[in-house]
Amino acid sequence: MKRRLIDILQDNAGKISLGLAGLTAVGVYLFKPDYNPGYNPDYLLGEVEYKTLELKLVHKFMDIISSKELTIVYYSIVPLLVYPILKTLRKLKEPVFTNAFNLIFDAPIFLFLGALFKATKNYNGLINLLENQRRYFGIETWIDLQIGSIHFKKGDIEGGIEYFKKAFENLSRVELSLVEKIILLNLRQKSLLELKEKPKDTEPYFDLIDLGLRENNFKESVEYWDKLSDLDIKERIDINVLHALFLDSLEKNKERLAKAGKYLENISSIKQWEKAIKLILEEQDLEKRFEKIADSRNEVLEYGPSKFLKNTFVFKRAVKGDELRGDYLTNLFLYELNRKSNEGLKLAKPLKFLSSFKKYSYAITQRKPLKNLEDAFESVSDEEKEIMLKRGLMNTRLMHDLSTLGLYFNEEPYFYVEEEGQKIKVAAKRYDYAANLERRLIKRLGKNSQGGELISAVDEGLVPYKNRFLRLINGDLALPNILEDGTIIDFEKMALGNPVLDAVTTLEDPKNGSLDRRKLFGENYLDNLKGWENEYLEESYLPHAVFISACQVGSKIEQGRKALENGKLEKANAHVNRAKGFARQVLEKGSPKVKNKFAEYIRSSEVKELQEVL
């Protein structure tokens, strides 16, 4: 019955709105209200100075409609707003009639503010206005498309693509009114004229891409992206990265597009990413910026922010991409798990994995343009360090808890990831303490019998803490792998293990100064844990702190050697001093047996810089 009533009202929208307008005019004339229904222009415009012609006209208009003489006209026009409301009745959320009633009364102020924000180019105001209307509408595609368009207008192309992607994910047929079609046609003609006059200007291209989407002509939008990407302009790399992002959003929603009658052939975001990488490699200065990652065979280039890119795009590459693929798939697993559960975990956004291009495999991610803690701690106070470490610890704890939702435990733990429409099973190997200590310390300082005895002593102290309360861990959550806001990056060493290992790797660094690390751990990681879990993780802290410190001695010595080879003496000395700091922590916190075996091993090594620590 209710659905039938909605259909009748929508089909007779014109007659109903005209009838209401007439009745309202007669009512106002007969009763002659002596109150002022208008809006106070000073209240609406705030402290704005009326310098521009548009603002002066708007202010004058508000003065006029606030006058008592035009009250009858004002109240006669308001019911006409019922027409567009009734025409969109089927699109409103439940309760439909309550939302329709609210829209009728809110419409005048929405229209006025919309006109004001357009006149003053207040794009953020327009976005907020549209976001405010979400509470009424069940079909949000048209809102996302409009907000995406506004982001394009304000020059935030990357932000616009994100809204277009949301529209594609919730795709529905958007019926344009005759007025909207006329407006869009006029805008199209204007953009085409601008394109003819300035063929290398990016703005008309972006306008035409936007118009194609708003008119449901996705094919045309893709064609203009292709033309834009081929322009020989300074921002060519930016444009091609954005083009790849746009194609990603289409590709991931191709089934929805097909159902909506928008099937697109020959869409390949991989080819577009390859094109973007090719342009980066051709740019000599950029190609040189691929840097070796510490303790990794991989190299990384960070690109952006720039004129059109508001975020940093990370291109990580490797000749053999096994670790790189595991890194990317783990990142993708956690990102999608977080997106579906809406928990607020901070991660880099995984974009694409290329298994082979120009002899390398590439993993491409997107993140905020922030420093990692390694770099940020160079110039901040202990108080600021503490704030950043707290963010990192809370995000780490959230990552560990969230990961269990998607983990499966059989003979070997694993999780599933969906990539390029395929479901991929990814094994989560258990963290191997002995193998990591050998790789990171013994191989770098020299293999001998004392090294083997040290491994046995450290591993023996960790035995009680290996097989309970297991979580998916980053495995290398040192300061370079956490950003200022707590975002976690780099999952090359992903494993299943005691989560304390991640927290200790972050906290037990000499660069953290004199901060109370155990207090930070208790208040920002253990948090609400009680009983045996709290006690178990507390007891796990010290043996893990010793283990990580021993590993980091080798890592920092190796980084110092590489810096020295590259002629970076100051950086080499800094790494060696960090290695000494980690060595002191082993001697301060280790069990008597571990201290003794560590000292014997350091004496047997050829690393003279560490001898003074003993």
SULVENFEN-V189652 format. One record per pair of residues at least 12 apart in sequence whose ideal C-beta (glycine too) atoms are under 6 Angstrom apart, sorted by the first residue. I is the first residue (numbers start at 0). GAP is how many residues later the second one is. D is the distance in Angstrom with one decimal. If there is no record, write none. Layout:
BEGIN
<<I;GAP;D> <I;GAP;D>>
END
This chain:
BEGIN
<<5;83;5.3> <8;77;5.4> <8;80;5.9> <9;76;5.6> <9;79;4.7> <12;70;5.2> <12;73;3.6> <12;74;5.0> <16;63;5.5> <16;65;4.3> <16;66;3.9> <19;59;3.8> <19;62;5.7> <20;55;5.4> <20;58;4.4> <20;59;5.3> <23;51;5.3> <23;52;5.7> <23;55;5.0> <24;51;4.2> <27;44;4.6> <27;47;4.8> <28;43;5.9> <35;30;6.0> <37;27;5.2> <37;28;3.0> <40;18;5.3> <40;21;3.6> <53;65;3.7> <57;58;5.6> <80;23;6.0> <80;26;4.5> <81;22;5.9> <84;15;5.3> <84;18;5.1> <84;19;5.7> <90;46;5.6> <90;47;6.0> <90;48;4.6> <91;44;5.9> <92;45;4.4> <98;37;4.5> <102;33;5.6> <112;16;5.8> <122;27;5.3> <122;31;4.1> <125;24;5.3> <126;20;5.5> <126;23;5.6> <129;13;5.4> <129;16;5.7> <129;17;5.3> <138;33;5.0> <140;26;4.9> <140;29;5.8> <140;31;4.8> <140;33;5.6> <141;32;4.8> <143;19;4.9> <143;22;4.6> <143;23;3.8> <144;22;4.9> <144;68;6.0> <144;69;5.3> <146;16;4.7> <147;12;4.4> <147;15;3.5> <147;16;4.4> <148;61;4.8> <151;54;5.1> <151;58;4.9> <156;85;5.4> <156;151;5.2> <157;151;5.9> <157;152;5.3> <160;84;5.2> <160;85;5.3> <164;84;3.7> <167;81;5.6> <167;85;4.0> <168;84;5.8> <170;85;4.5> <170;89;4.9> <183;27;5.9> <183;31;5.9> <187;23;5.4> <190;13;4.5> <190;16;4.2> <190;17;5.1> <199;31;5.8> <199;33;5.8> <204;19;5.5> <204;23;4.1> <207;16;4.7> <208;12;4.7> <208;15;4.9> <208;16;6.0> <217;44;5.0> <224;18;5.0> <224;21;6.0> <228;14;4.7> <234;72;5.4> <234;73;5.9> <236;42;5.0> <237;68;5.3> <237;70;4.1> <237;71;5.5> <239;35;5.7> <239;36;4.2> <239;39;5.9> <240;35;5.1> <240;72;6.0> <242;29;5.4> <243;25;5.6> <243;28;4.2> <243;29;4.7> <243;32;5.5> <246;20;5.9> <246;22;3.9> <246;25;5.2> <247;21;4.6> <249;17;5.6> <250;16;5.6> <250;18;5.0> <272;79;5.0> <273;83;5.3> <288;12;5.2> <293;265;5.3> <294;260;5.4> <296;21;5.9> <297;18;5.6> <297;20;4.4> <297;26;5.9> <298;18;5.4> <299;16;4.7> <300;14;4.6> <301;12;5.5> <304;64;4.8> <310;55;5.2> <311;55;5.5> <311;57;4.6> <312;53;5.5> <313;51;4.8> <314;47;6.0> <314;49;5.7> <315;47;4.7> <316;43;4.2> <316;45;5.1> <317;43;5.5> <320;40;2.8> <322;169;4.7> <323;37;5.4> <323;39;5.1> <326;164;4.6> <326;165;4.5> <327;22;5.8> <327;25;4.6> <327;35;4.1> <328;88;5.0> <328;97;5.1> <329;161;3.9> <329;164;4.4> <330;19;4.6> <330;160;5.4> <331;18;4.4> <331;85;5.3> <332;82;5.4> <332;84;4.8> <333;13;5.8> <334;12;5.3> <334;15;5.6> <336;65;5.9> <336;69;5.0> <342;59;5.5> <344;53;5.1> <344;54;5.7> <344;57;5.7> <345;49;5.1> <345;140;5.3> <345;141;4.1> <346;141;5.8> <347;17;4.2> <347;19;4.1> <347;141;4.9> <348;17;4.4> <349;15;5.4> <350;13;4.5> <350;14;6.0> <350;15;5.6> <351;12;4.8> <369;113;4.4> <369;114;4.5> <369;115;6.0> <370;113;5.6> <371;108;4.8> <371;111;5.6> <372;15;5.9> <372;106;4.0> <372;109;5.0> <373;105;4.2> <373;106;4.2> <375;108;5.3> <376;134;5.2> <381;131;5.4> <385;129;5.7> <387;96;5.7> <388;131;5.8> <389;134;4.8> <390;95;3.3> <391;90;4.4> <391;94;4.8> <391;114;5.7> <392;131;4.0> <392;132;4.8> <393;130;5.4> <394;91;3.9> <395;106;5.4> <396;128;5.1> <399;71;4.1> <399;99;4.3> <402;68;6.0> <402;69;3.6> <411;15;5.7> <412;15;4.5> <412;83;4.9> <413;13;5.0> <413;14;6.0> <427;44;5.9> <427;68;4.4> <428;66;5.6> <429;66;5.2> <430;64;4.0> <430;66;3.2> <432;26;5.5> <432;29;5.4> <433;21;5.3> <433;25;5.0> <436;18;5.3> <436;114;5.9> <439;111;4.2> <439;114;4.7> <439;115;5.4> <440;109;5.6> <440;110;5.8> <440;112;5.9> <440;113;3.5> <443;110;4.1> <443;113;6.0> <443;114;4.8> <444;109;5.8> <444;160;4.4> <444;162;5.6> <445;159;5.1> <447;156;5.6> <449;150;4.8> <449;151;4.3> <449;154;4.6> <450;150;5.4> <452;144;5.1> <453;143;4.4> <453;144;5.8> <453;147;4.6> <456;136;5.0> <456;137;4.9> <456;140;4.4> <457;89;5.5> <457;136;5.8> <460;82;4.6> <460;130;5.8> <461;81;5.2> <464;33;5.4> <464;75;4.3> <468;67;5.9> <469;26;5.3> <470;28;4.2> <472;22;5.9> <472;24;4.9> <472;26;5.8> <472;28;5.9> <472;29;5.0> <473;17;5.9> <473;28;5.2> <474;18;3.3> <474;19;5.6> <474;20;4.8> <475;17;4.1> <476;25;4.2> <476;28;4.6> <476;29;5.3> <477;27;5.4> <478;30;5.8> <497;42;5.6> <499;37;5.4> <499;40;4.2> <499;41;5.8> <499;44;5.1> <500;43;5.4> <502;18;5.8> <502;22;5.0> <503;40;4.4> <503;41;5.1> <503;44;5.2> <504;43;5.2> <507;37;4.6> <507;40;5.6> <507;41;5.9> <509;68;5.8> <509;71;3.0> <544;44;5.6> <545;40;5.7> <545;43;5.3> <545;44;4.5> <548;33;4.5> <548;36;4.1> <548;37;4.8> <549;36;5.2> <551;30;4.3> <552;26;5.1> <552;29;4.7> <552;30;5.1> <555;19;4.8> <555;22;4.5> <555;23;3.7> <556;22;4.8> <556;50;6.0> <558;16;4.4> <559;12;4.6> <559;15;3.6> <559;16;4.5> <575;33;5.0> <579;33;5.3> <582;27;5.7> <582;30;4.5> <583;29;5.8> <585;12;5.1> <598;15;5.4>>
END
